[in-house]
Amino acid sequence: MPNATMRPPRLNPKKLLLSKWTAVQPVAKEKHFIVTRLVQAEDGFHPPAPIIDVVMQAVHSGRSTTIAWRELTDMTRWWQGWR
């Protein structure tokens, strides 16, 4: 459980792939997820294109969902690592 002294994680988009996350409020009894894919903007002028979303896969069921990668810095929704 986060407290007032904890800071949101500083995320390096290049290190997000295969990172592990715990949902603070489990959805459909699932709380452990792995980032399985990075979704990049379609910007042909600035390679590499910036990351805009990540695909999170639930460890237990294998179901996937896509979220904005910056949502992972919200400690009321996500904790880095598995807890």
One Martini backbone bead per residue (centre of mass of N, CA, C, O) as a GRO file, in nm:
protein
   83
    1MET     BB    1   0.093   0.038   0.026
    2PRO     BB    2   0.084   0.352  -0.022
    3ASN     BB    3   0.248   0.646   0.078
    4ALA     BB    4   0.346   0.974   0.124
    5THR     BB    5   0.666   0.895   0.068
    6MET     BB    6   0.594   0.790  -0.198
    7ARG     BB    7   0.693   0.757  -0.529
    8PRO     BB    8   0.666   0.757  -0.837
    9PRO     BB    9   0.770   0.592  -1.088
   10ARG     BB   10   1.047   0.592  -1.296
   11LEU     BB   11   1.013   0.564  -1.640
   12ASN     BB   12   1.150   0.364  -1.895
   13PRO     BB   13   1.033   0.291  -2.200
   14LYS     BB   14   1.270   0.083  -2.278
   15LYS     BB   15   1.189  -0.103  -1.995
   16LEU     BB   16   0.885  -0.215  -2.017
   17LEU     BB   17   0.934  -0.468  -2.142
   18LEU     BB   18   0.844  -0.728  -1.926
   19SER     BB   19   0.718  -0.594  -1.703
   20LYS     BB   20   0.597  -0.582  -1.366
   21TRP     BB   21   0.250  -0.580  -1.229
   22THR     BB   22   0.022  -0.435  -0.981
   23ALA     BB   23  -0.297  -0.421  -0.898
   24VAL     BB   24  -0.464  -0.260  -0.657
   25GLN     BB   25  -0.741  -0.327  -0.812
   26PRO     BB   26  -0.884  -0.592  -0.885
   27VAL     BB   27  -0.977  -0.755  -1.195
   28ALA     BB   28  -1.128  -1.035  -1.206
   29LYS     BB   29  -0.908  -1.151  -0.996
   30GLU     BB   30  -0.676  -0.962  -1.117
   31LYS     BB   31  -0.316  -0.840  -1.053
   32HIS     BB   32  -0.112  -0.976  -1.253
   33PHE     BB   33   0.132  -0.823  -1.479
   34ILE     BB   34   0.251  -0.796  -1.825
   35VAL     BB   35   0.449  -0.646  -2.055
   36THR     BB   36   0.409  -0.740  -2.412
   37ARG     BB   37   0.362  -0.442  -2.546
   38LEU     BB   38   0.446  -0.175  -2.765
   39VAL     BB   39   0.292   0.134  -2.853
   40GLN     BB   40   0.340   0.328  -3.136
   41ALA     BB   41   0.366   0.594  -3.302
   42GLU     BB   42   0.285   0.727  -3.627
   43ASP     BB   43   0.617   0.836  -3.686
   44GLY     BB   44   0.827   0.888  -3.964
   45PHE     BB   45   1.030   1.136  -3.855
   46HIS     BB   46   1.104   0.994  -3.548
   47PRO     BB   47   1.327   0.785  -3.495
   48PRO     BB   48   1.189   0.654  -3.270
   49ALA     BB   49   0.885   0.611  -3.184
   50PRO     BB   50   0.671   0.687  -2.955
   51ILE     BB   51   0.530   0.581  -2.671
   52ILE     BB   52   0.170   0.532  -2.580
   53ASP     BB   53   0.138   0.218  -2.524
   54VAL     BB   54   0.031  -0.081  -2.345
   55VAL     BB   55   0.041  -0.432  -2.311
   56MET     BB   56  -0.149  -0.616  -2.079
   57GLN     BB   57  -0.091  -0.931  -1.912
   58ALA     BB   58  -0.241  -1.172  -1.754
   59VAL     BB   59  -0.116  -1.432  -1.581
   60HIS     BB   60  -0.358  -1.626  -1.533
   61SER     BB   61  -0.539  -1.586  -1.818
   62GLY     BB   62  -0.404  -1.397  -2.065
   63ARG     BB   63  -0.529  -1.138  -2.071
   64SER     BB   64  -0.572  -0.832  -2.258
   65THR     BB   65  -0.460  -0.483  -2.226
   66THR     BB   66  -0.486  -0.134  -2.302
   67ILE     BB   67  -0.257   0.131  -2.206
   68ALA     BB   68  -0.125   0.397  -2.091
   69TRP     BB   69   0.194   0.416  -1.982
   70ARG     BB   70   0.150   0.653  -1.763
   71GLU     BB   71  -0.042   0.495  -1.567
   72LEU     BB   72   0.197   0.349  -1.408
   73THR     BB   73   0.244   0.616  -1.215
   74ASP     BB   74  -0.020   0.533  -1.063
   75MET     BB   75  -0.034   0.435  -0.725
   76THR     BB   76  -0.358   0.383  -0.718
   77ARG     BB   77  -0.325   0.142  -0.957
   78TRP     BB   78   0.002   0.088  -0.954
   79TRP     BB   79   0.260  -0.158  -0.908
   80GLN     BB   80   0.578  -0.236  -0.901
   81GLY     BB   81   0.561  -0.541  -0.943
   82TRP     BB   82   0.508  -0.815  -0.723
   83ARG     BB   83   0.254  -0.850  -0.435
   0.00000   0.00000   0.00000
